[in-house]
Amino acid sequence: MSEPIWNKFLTEQDKEVFSAAGYGTRQGFGKRPALLIIDVNWAFCGEKPEPILQSIQKWRNSCGAVAWEALPHIQALRDKAHDQGIPVIYTTGIRREDNWDAGSWAWKNKRNGEDTSKIAVPNLEGNAIVDMIAPGPKDLVIYKQKPSGFFGTNMASYLTLLGCDSVIVTGTTTSGCVRATVLDAFSLNYRVTLAEEGCFDRSEASHAINLCDMHAKYADVVKTAEVLEFFETVDPGQYNLPRGSSLKVPKLSPAIAAE
């Protein structure tokens, strides 16, 4: 078995401390999961696979090529969830046209005030979910303004309506919106699993260390293949999913609402 992705960033003492303190115990999957796809939109992926330093010239929050490496894993999970009747819930950002509601996002990034209408990528809305994994008619899409998919949204209410006891988390960024969503899910006593290859970040170190920290205390970080195997065991038809009416997507600002 290969070593965890984060091991190369840890000292020997770090590894001994985690072991001695009992961190990283496997909790296991729940019985009624939902698949969460966090912020996998054009703004975080860019419009095509390319080196991150090129992509961020157009999309300042792009994660570059690693996003496109993660997309097939997310697609596989999404497709298997659809096959098994497992709820799929997406998040993405939303802002006013004038960007007034950026709020505290405006304080830590000097590019936040850019005129995104001048991005040289015609006909692409930054907050729109990437076409490759676009939501289906029975999927739910949650629009948010802060990192966590739970903060100020209907996420917990929808999970209650669906009778979910657990979440499988994918998306971006591992150190930002994914982590914030995981911590809130943990705090609400859901069992949390991350599909490792289905999560991505603009920083290799941030990605690995945050996976490490979440696996130690808040979630199980497992390979996508293991999640796919687990989905096969979930009882189809146990959820009261939407009937499948077409999605009515609100008008989105070109600005993105999360990091």
N, C-alpha and C positions, 0 to 999 in steps of 0.2 A: 504494500500500500504506500502511495506517495505521501511525502510529508505535507502538512498543511501549508498553504500559500504564505502564511505569515511567519513561519519558522525562521526564515532567513533574516528577519528583522528583529528577532528576539535574542537577548543574551542567554547564556546558560542559566544564570540566576533567575531570569524571567520564567524560563520553563520549569525550573524547580519550584518556584513560588506558586505558579498555577497548579502544579501537581499536589504540592503539600497542602495548599489551602482548599483543594477539592473542586476548583473551578473546571468548567468544561464538561460536566457530567451530561450525558445524553438524556434528554427528556422524552424524546419520541414524538411521533405525530399525534394529532388529535383524531377525532372520528368524523368531524364535519368541517372540513377545511374550506377556505376560500383562497383563490389565487389573487394576489395583489400585484399590479404592474405599476410601479411608481415612476411617473414623469418621463416615460420613454417617448419623448416628442422630438420634433426637428431641432429645437433649440439646444437640446442636450446631445443629440446624435450627429448633427450636421446633415446635409442633404445627400451625402455619399461618403463612402469610406475614404478617408484621407488623413495624413498626419495631423495631430492635434494642433500644432502651431499654425498650420494653414487653415484649419477649420475654424479656429477661434477668431480669425480675422473677420469672418462673416457672422459667426454665432459665438458670442463671448463666453457662453457657458458650455460649449461643446466639449465632449469627452473624446472626440476624434475616433480613430480606428477601433479602439476597444469597444465602443458602443456597437459597432457593426459585427464584432466578434461575439458579443452577447446576444444579439438579436435572434439568431437561429435557435438558441437555447430557450429564449422567452417564447418564441413562436411555437416550439415543440410543446412547452408546458401549456400554453394557451389552447393549442389544438387538442391536447389530451384532456384538458379540463372541459372543453366543449363536448368531447366524445362521451365523457363520464357524467355530464350534467352538473359539474362543479362550478360554483359562482366565480366569475372573473370580474374583478373590480379594478378599473384604471384610475389613476390620478393624473392631473396636469394643472398648470397654473392658469390664472385669469387675472387681468388687471383692467382698470379704466383706460380709456384711450389717452388721457392726459398723464397717466402714470402716477397720479397723486397718491393712490393707495399702495404704492411700493413701500411706504412706511420705513421700517427699520432696514429693509434691504438697501436703501439708498446710502446707508452710512458706511458700508464696508467695501464698496467696489466703485472705483472712479469711473467705470464705463457704464454705470447704471443709467445715466441720463442720455445715452446715445439715441439718436433718431433712428429707430430700427426700421422705419419705412424705407431707408436708403440701403438696406441689406441687399446685396447683389444676388438674390435668389428669388426670382419672380414666382408668384403663385404659391408660396409656401408660408403658412402661418406657424410661427415658432411654437405655439402651445399645442398645435394639432399632433395627435398620436401618429407616429411613423406608419406609413401605409402597410408595411410588411406585417405589422401586428395590429392593424386597425380593429377597433371594437366591433363585435357583432351585435345584432339586434337584441339579444338577451343579456348582454353585458351591461355593467353599470359604469358610468364615468363620473368621477367626483372632481369638482373644480375647487382649488385651494389657493391660499395666498401665503402660507407659511410652510416650513419644511414638512411637518408631520401630516400624513393623510387623514389624521383624526382631528387636528386642531381646527375648530370652527367649521367642521363639515358634518355630513350625515353618516360618516363611515361606521361608527359604532351602532347607530340606529339600524343601518342596513344589515350589518352582521347579525344583530339581534333578530331582525325580521326573517333572515335566512336560517337562523338557528345554528350559526357557526360557532365552533368552540376553538378554532385555530386558524392561522393564516400562513400561507406560503408566500414569501416576499421576494420579489425580483425588482430590478430597475436601477435607478440612479438618483443622486450619487450615493455610493455606499456610505460615505462619511457624512452625508448631509441628510437629504430627504428620506433615504432608506433607513438610516440609523434612527432618525427622529420618529418615523412610523413604527419601527420595531420597538423602541422604548415605550411608546404610548400603548402599543398592543400588549406588550409585557405588563405594563402598569394596569391594564384592564383585565389581566389574567387570561389572555388568550395564549395558547401554545404557539410559539413562533418558530418557523423554519425559514432559512434563507437558501435558495438555490444558488450555489456559489458562482457558477459560470453565467448565471442570469443577472448578476449584479455587476455594476461597473462604475468607475470614477475617473476623473481626469488625472489623478495622482496615484501611481502604483503603490507608494508607501501608505497613503491614506486608505486606499482600498484594502490592503492586506491587514493593516493594524486595526482598522475598524471591524473587519470580519473577525479578527482574533478576539477583540474585546466583547463583541456581541456573542460569539460562541462561548466565551468564558462565563458570561453572566445572564444573558437575556434570551438566547435562541440557539437552535442547532444549525450549524452551517454544514450543508451536505451537498454532494454532487447532484447535478440536475438529473442524471440517470436514476438515482435513488428516489427522487421525487416522482418521476414518471412511473416507476414501479409501484410506488405507494398509491398514486392516482388510480391504478388498475384495481386496487382493492376497495376503493370507495364505492359505496352502494349507489348506483345510478338512480335518479328519480326521487331522491329523498329531499330535495330542495324545492321550494316554491319560487322558481325563477320568474322574471318578467315574461309576459306572453310573447314578446318579440316584436313589438311595434317599433317603427323606425326611430332612430335617435334624433332629437331636436337639439342641435348643438348651439349654445349661446355664442354671440359674437365675441371673439377673443381679441385682446390686444396683442400686437406683435411682441410687446415686452413679455418676458417670462417672470413667473411669480416665485420661483424657488431656485435654490442653488444645488 
